């Protein structure tokens, strides 16, 4: 009887140890994210904006429907993006705003790319 009870206990412990919980995957939006606004929306060529304590420029973005994998894309360059509750932000390298022109900004996420909003780089001296 003791052997049978011990064997059953071992089987139960083994079965309990073998059960593996399925990790939930983050939900992928059924549609691409929406870029609502960017801040700031412009600068002068070569002029830093939203200057951080280390002197670098930062861009913020309001959005809808993003996951934790979302990144801000400035022109064609994905930026290292920080996530807030309702806001994304990223450091923009100076070479990306050194020349006047319109630079498309959008959010890239698992559900696809968002709409684009132009970041305007105005000519220096104007």
C-alpha positions as a printed NumPy array, in Angstrom:
array([[  0.   ,   0.   ,   0.   ],
       [  2.836,   2.435,   0.846],
       [  4.55 ,   1.694,  -2.442],
       [  1.35 ,   2.333,  -4.369],
       [  0.733,   5.615,  -2.521],
       [  4.337,   6.726,  -3.088],
       [  4.137,   5.845,  -6.788],
       [  0.905,   7.843,  -7.16 ],
       [  2.451,  10.816,  -5.363],
       [  5.488,  10.689,  -7.669],
       [  3.23 ,  10.591, -10.733],
       [  1.243,  13.577,  -9.501],
       [  4.407,  15.584,  -8.823],
       [  5.814,  14.631, -12.227],
       [  2.587,  15.629, -13.978],
       [  2.486,  18.931, -12.111],
       [  6.072,  19.672, -13.098],
       [  5.434,  18.836, -16.734],
       [  2.502,  21.15 , -17.154],
       [  3.709,  24.292, -18.85 ],
       [  1.732,  27.467, -18.915],
       [  1.258,  28.996, -22.305],
       [  2.651,  32.493, -22.346],
       [  0.276,  35.065, -23.698],
       [  1.568,  36.885, -26.734],
       [  0.941,  40.626, -27.028],
       [ -2.085,  41.358, -29.145],
       [ -1.244,  42.519, -32.634],
       [ -3.601,  45.239, -33.754],
       [ -5.812,  44.17 , -36.643],
       [ -5.03 ,  47.474, -38.323],
       [ -1.958,  49.693, -38.586],
       [ -1.402,  52.288, -35.86 ],
       [ -2.59 ,  55.871, -36.269],
       [ -0.187,  58.769, -35.835],
       [ -2.276,  61.596, -34.364],
       [  0.374,  64.308, -34.017],
       [  4.092,  64.956, -33.624],
       [  5.786,  67.472, -31.369],
       [  7.459,  69.605, -32.409],
       [  6.271,  69.702, -36.027],
       [  9.208,  71.723, -37.373],
       [ 12.656,  73.169, -36.836],
       [ 15.223,  75.222, -38.726],
       [ 17.909,  73.268, -40.583],
       [ 20.651,  72.318, -38.143],
       [ 18.82 ,  73.774, -35.129],
       [ 18.197,  71.402, -32.221],
       [ 14.622,  71.047, -30.978],
       [ 13.008,  69.757, -27.814],
       [ 16.575,  69.834, -26.477],
       [ 17.349,  67.179, -23.882],
       [ 19.805,  67.648, -20.977],
       [ 22.547,  66.013, -23.066],
       [ 21.937,  68.457, -25.957],
       [ 20.233,  65.974, -28.287],
       [ 16.906,  66.634, -30.014],
       [ 13.776,  64.658, -29.142],
       [ 10.56 ,  64.097, -31.058],
       [  7.272,  63.106, -29.464],
       [  4.299,  61.359, -31.045],
       [  0.665,  60.919, -30.027],
       [ -0.873,  57.728, -31.37 ],
       [ -3.718,  55.226, -31.413],
       [ -3.514,  51.427, -31.631],
       [  0.145,  50.571, -30.999],
       [  1.893,  47.736, -29.206],
       [  5.097,  47.718, -27.195],
       [  6.982,  46.977, -30.421],
       [  6.116,  50.345, -32.022],
       [  8.929,  52.598, -33.233],
       [  8.986,  56.115, -34.638],
       [ 10.427,  56.282, -38.149],
       [ 11.95 ,  59.623, -39.188],
       [ 12.328,  59.703, -42.966],
       [ 13.449,  56.131, -43.536],
       [ 15.343,  55.716, -40.241],
       [ 13.7  ,  53.786, -37.377],
       [ 14.561,  55.543, -34.109],
       [ 15.172,  54.059, -30.684],
       [ 11.727,  54.732, -29.214],
       [ 10.606,  55.178, -25.602],
       [  7.027,  54.265, -24.707],
       [  4.76 ,  56.222, -22.397],
       [  1.098,  55.647, -21.595],
       [ -0.197,  57.69 , -24.545],
       [  3.008,  59.023, -26.019],
       [  6.088,  57.805, -27.871],
       [  9.369,  59.701, -27.943],
       [ 12.696,  59.297, -29.678],
       [ 16.059,  61.002, -30.035],
       [ 16.6  ,  62.354, -33.552],
       [ 20.205,  62.384, -34.808],
       [ 21.302,  65.862, -36.079],
       [ 22.114,  64.621, -39.582],
       [ 18.395,  63.88 , -40.085],
       [ 17.417,  67.562, -39.745],
       [ 20.548,  69.219, -41.153],
       [ 18.981,  69.981, -44.554],
       [ 15.787,  71.912, -45.303],
       [ 12.786,  69.936, -46.544],
       [  9.84 ,  67.867, -45.419],
       [ 10.641,  64.627, -43.613],
       [  7.859,  62.044, -43.33 ],
       [  7.384,  60.709, -39.796],
       [  5.351,  57.601, -39.046],
       [  4.995,  54.736, -36.596],
       [  6.04 ,  51.215, -37.561],
       [  4.426,  48.428, -35.564],
       [  3.532,  44.765, -35.856],
       [  0.204,  45.743, -37.475],
       [  1.951,  47.786, -40.191],
       [  2.931,  51.398, -40.79 ],
       [  0.806,  54.352, -39.689],
       [ -0.168,  57.381, -41.7  ],
       [  2.626,  59.92 , -42.23 ],
       [  2.968,  63.45 , -40.899],
       [  5.65 ,  65.728, -42.333],
       [  8.27 ,  67.165, -40.004],
       [  9.193,  70.474, -41.652],
       [ 12.865,  71.47 , -41.694],
       [ 12.923,  75.15 , -42.645],
       [ 15.912,  76.713, -44.403],
       [ 18.363,  78.459, -42.085],
       [ 18.04 ,  82.25 , -42.005],
       [ 14.331,  82.322, -42.886]])
